[in-house]
Amino acid sequence: MWLFKLVLVLALVLVAIVVLLSFLQTRMLFPTYLVGPAPDLPTSAVGLEVETPTGEYLHGVHIPPARPHSGERIVLLGFGGNAWNADCMAELLHGLFPDRDVVTFHYRGYRPSTGQPSATALLADAPLLYDLVVDRLGPARVVAVGYSLGTGVAADLAARRSLAGVILVSPFDSLTALAGEHFPWAPVRLLLRHHMPVADAVRSLTTPFAIIVAADDRIVPPRRTEALRPAVANLVFDRTIANTGHNDLYQTQGFEAAMADALARIVSSSNGA
């Protein structure tokens, strides 16, 4: 009898934990409360705003090139991780590519953008941002850059709009599979309300893709990126940065070089070289 009671108690505890995880999943996936303060951007930075069909307002920033570029105008449209400040994403991309236009937006529900975050909302908002960039800046091409959670947004955008290329940093094959990596004991497929089927979104695309990963990533385990690679039909660049993890990847010289090489490869591929 005592064994039966013990099993029953453990089962009830497990059920309670699963219910709690289900209830908190939006807060865990989109931790707006963890987003840090905005950095000091260049004085040339210009604020942007776009209204969604549901009446929400998304706020972003455009940082023009710090120096002229001899080639055609390419805008880098950045999508950060789930706890990133969009201004930090803009600052990072501007530092990596000071001769390119950079545009980033705060996700829906991430201040000062309004609304509530969800995977559906982020994927639906991305084409609006692309359309604003094309209408406002008139670039020759747009390259989407996604970091971590933002790789799902950038990859999905490639299926909805004409991109010159996509750079994915720490990408995964699906949000469901990634959640299952972190909670293997929970019925993730039944409970998860937020879906980003990245591999399915890119499977038939001819858009040039670049993948950059950290060798020791524990947030997006290498096997989740490995599961994505076969779905990318036009993978023009693929690099793994040794001795780095998910969060310290961006501070390495290897990352800086990889990003430069990735963009160069995408540009040459889209030129037909």
C-alpha positions in Angstrom: 0.0 0.0 0.0 2.8 2.4 0.8 4.4 1.8 -2.6 1.1 2.6 -4.3 0.8 5.8 -2.3 4.3 6.8 -3.2 3.7 6.2 -6.9 0.5 8.1 -6.7 2.2 11.1 -5.0 5.0 11.1 -7.5 2.5 11.0 -10.4 0.5 13.9 -9.0 3.7 15.9 -8.5 4.7 15.2 -12.1 1.3 16.2 -13.4 1.4 19.4 -11.3 4.8 20.3 -12.8 3.6 19.6 -16.4 0.5 21.7 -15.8 2.7 24.5 -14.4 5.0 24.3 -17.4 2.1 24.5 -19.8 0.7 27.5 -18.0 4.1 29.3 -18.0 5.3 28.4 -21.4 4.7 31.8 -23.0 6.6 33.5 -20.2 9.5 31.0 -20.6 9.7 31.2 -24.3 9.3 35.0 -24.5 10.9 36.3 -21.3 10.2 40.0 -21.9 11.1 40.6 -18.2 14.7 39.6 -18.9 15.4 42.0 -21.8 18.2 44.4 -20.8 18.4 48.1 -21.4 19.0 49.6 -24.8 22.6 50.6 -25.6 23.6 54.0 -26.9 23.1 53.9 -30.6 24.9 56.1 -33.2 23.4 59.5 -33.6 22.5 58.6 -37.1 20.0 55.9 -35.9 16.4 56.5 -36.9 13.4 55.1 -35.1 10.8 53.1 -37.1 7.2 52.1 -36.5 4.8 49.8 -38.2 1.2 49.0 -37.3 0.0 45.4 -37.5 -3.5 44.5 -38.9 -4.6 43.9 -35.4 -3.7 47.4 -34.2 -0.5 46.7 -32.4 2.5 48.9 -32.9 6.0 47.5 -33.5 9.0 49.8 -32.9 12.4 49.4 -34.5 15.5 51.2 -35.5 17.4 51.8 -38.7 21.2 52.4 -38.5 22.5 53.8 -41.8 26.0 52.8 -42.9 28.9 54.5 -41.1 30.9 54.6 -44.3 29.9 54.3 -47.9 29.9 51.0 -49.8 30.9 50.7 -53.4 28.4 48.0 -54.2 24.6 47.9 -54.3 22.5 48.7 -51.2 21.9 45.7 -49.0 19.8 46.0 -45.9 20.4 43.5 -43.0 17.1 42.8 -41.3 17.9 41.4 -37.9 15.8 39.1 -35.6 17.3 38.6 -32.1 16.9 35.9 -29.5 14.0 35.6 -27.1 15.6 37.8 -24.4 17.3 40.3 -26.7 16.8 44.0 -26.9 16.4 44.8 -30.6 18.6 47.8 -30.2 21.4 45.5 -29.0 20.9 43.4 -32.1 21.1 46.5 -34.2 24.3 47.6 -32.4 25.9 44.2 -32.9 25.1 44.0 -36.6 26.2 47.6 -37.2 29.5 46.8 -35.5 30.0 43.7 -37.7 28.9 45.5 -40.9 29.5 49.2 -40.6 29.1 49.7 -44.3 25.6 48.2 -44.5 22.1 49.4 -43.5 20.8 47.6 -40.4 17.2 47.4 -39.4 15.8 45.6 -36.3 12.5 45.6 -34.5 11.3 44.8 -31.0 9.1 41.8 -31.1 5.5 42.1 -30.4 5.1 42.4 -26.6 8.7 43.5 -26.2 8.7 47.2 -25.1 8.2 49.6 -26.7 6.3 47.4 -29.1 2.8 46.7 -27.9 0.7 43.5 -27.8 1.5 40.0 -26.5 4.3 37.8 -27.9 3.7 34.4 -29.5 5.3 32.4 -32.2 2.3 33.0 -34.5 2.6 36.8 -33.9 6.4 36.9 -34.5 6.1 35.0 -37.8 3.1 37.1 -39.0 4.9 40.4 -38.1 8.1 39.7 -40.0 6.7 40.2 -43.5 5.4 43.6 -42.4 8.9 44.6 -41.3 10.3 43.5 -44.6 7.6 45.4 -46.6 8.5 48.6 -44.5 12.2 48.2 -45.3 11.6 47.8 -49.0 9.1 50.7 -49.1 11.1 53.1 -46.9 14.7 52.3 -47.9 14.4 50.9 -51.4 17.3 48.5 -51.1 18.6 46.3 -54.0 18.4 43.3 -51.7 17.5 42.3 -48.1 19.4 39.7 -46.1 17.7 38.4 -43.0 19.8 37.6 -40.0 18.4 35.5 -37.2 20.0 34.7 -33.8 18.6 31.8 -31.7 14.8 32.1 -31.6 15.1 34.7 -34.3 16.4 32.0 -36.7 12.9 30.7 -36.8 11.5 34.1 -37.7 14.2 34.7 -40.4 13.8 31.3 -41.9 10.0 31.6 -42.1 10.3 35.1 -43.7 12.3 33.5 -46.5 9.3 31.5 -47.4 7.0 34.6 -47.5 9.2 37.2 -49.1 12.0 37.5 -51.7 15.3 37.6 -49.7 18.8 37.7 -51.1 19.9 35.4 -48.4 19.5 34.3 -44.7 22.1 34.0 -42.0 21.1 31.7 -39.2 23.1 31.8 -36.0 22.3 28.9 -33.6 19.4 27.6 -35.6 17.1 24.7 -34.8 14.8 22.4 -36.8 11.6 23.2 -34.9 10.6 24.8 -31.7 8.8 21.7 -30.7 11.9 19.5 -31.0 14.0 22.1 -29.2 11.5 22.2 -26.3 11.6 18.4 -26.2 15.4 18.6 -25.7 15.0 20.6 -22.6 11.9 18.8 -21.2 12.2 15.2 -22.5 10.0 13.9 -19.7 7.1 16.2 -20.6 4.5 15.6 -23.3 5.8 18.7 -25.2 4.0 17.9 -28.5 0.7 17.8 -26.8 1.2 20.9 -24.6 3.2 23.4 -26.7 1.1 26.2 -28.1 4.0 28.0 -29.9 5.3 26.4 -33.1 8.1 27.3 -35.4 8.6 24.5 -37.9 11.8 25.8 -39.3 12.9 22.8 -41.3 9.4 22.6 -43.0 9.5 26.3 -43.8 12.9 26.2 -45.7 12.6 22.7 -47.3 11.8 23.8 -50.9 13.6 27.2 -50.9 16.4 28.1 -53.3 17.3 31.2 -51.2 21.0 31.1 -50.1 21.4 30.2 -46.5 24.3 30.4 -44.1 24.6 28.6 -40.8 26.8 29.6 -37.9 26.8 27.6 -34.6 28.7 27.3 -31.3 30.4 23.9 -30.8 29.4 23.8 -27.2 25.9 25.2 -27.4 23.7 23.8 -24.6 20.7 26.0 -25.3 20.3 24.9 -29.0 22.1 21.5 -28.9 24.1 20.7 -32.1 21.8 17.8 -33.0 18.9 20.3 -33.4 21.0 22.2 -36.0 22.1 18.9 -37.6 18.5 18.0 -38.1 17.9 21.3 -39.9 20.8 21.0 -42.4 19.3 18.4 -44.7 16.2 20.6 -45.2 18.2 23.6 -46.5 18.5 23.1 -50.2 20.9 26.0 -50.8 23.3 26.0 -47.9 26.2 28.1 -49.2 28.0 28.6 -45.9 28.3 26.4 -42.7 30.7 27.1 -39.9 31.1 25.8 -36.3 33.0 28.0 -33.9 35.1 25.9 -31.5 35.2 26.3 -27.8 32.2 28.6 -27.6 28.7 28.3 -26.1 25.3 29.8 -26.9 25.8 33.1 -25.2 29.6 33.8 -25.5 29.6 33.0 -29.3 29.1 36.7 -30.2 32.2 37.9 -28.4 34.7 35.8 -30.4 36.8 36.8 -33.3 35.8 33.6 -35.0 32.2 34.8 -35.0 33.1 38.1 -36.5 35.0 36.4 -39.3 32.2 33.9 -39.9 29.6 36.6 -40.2 31.7 38.5 -42.8 32.4 35.3 -44.7 28.7 34.3 -44.6 27.5 37.6 -46.0 30.2 37.5 -48.7 29.2 34.0 -49.7 25.5 34.9 -49.9 26.1 38.0 -52.0 28.3 36.0 -54.4 25.7 33.2 -54.6 22.8 35.5 -55.2 24.9 37.2 -58.0 25.1 33.8 -59.6 28.9 33.4 -58.9 
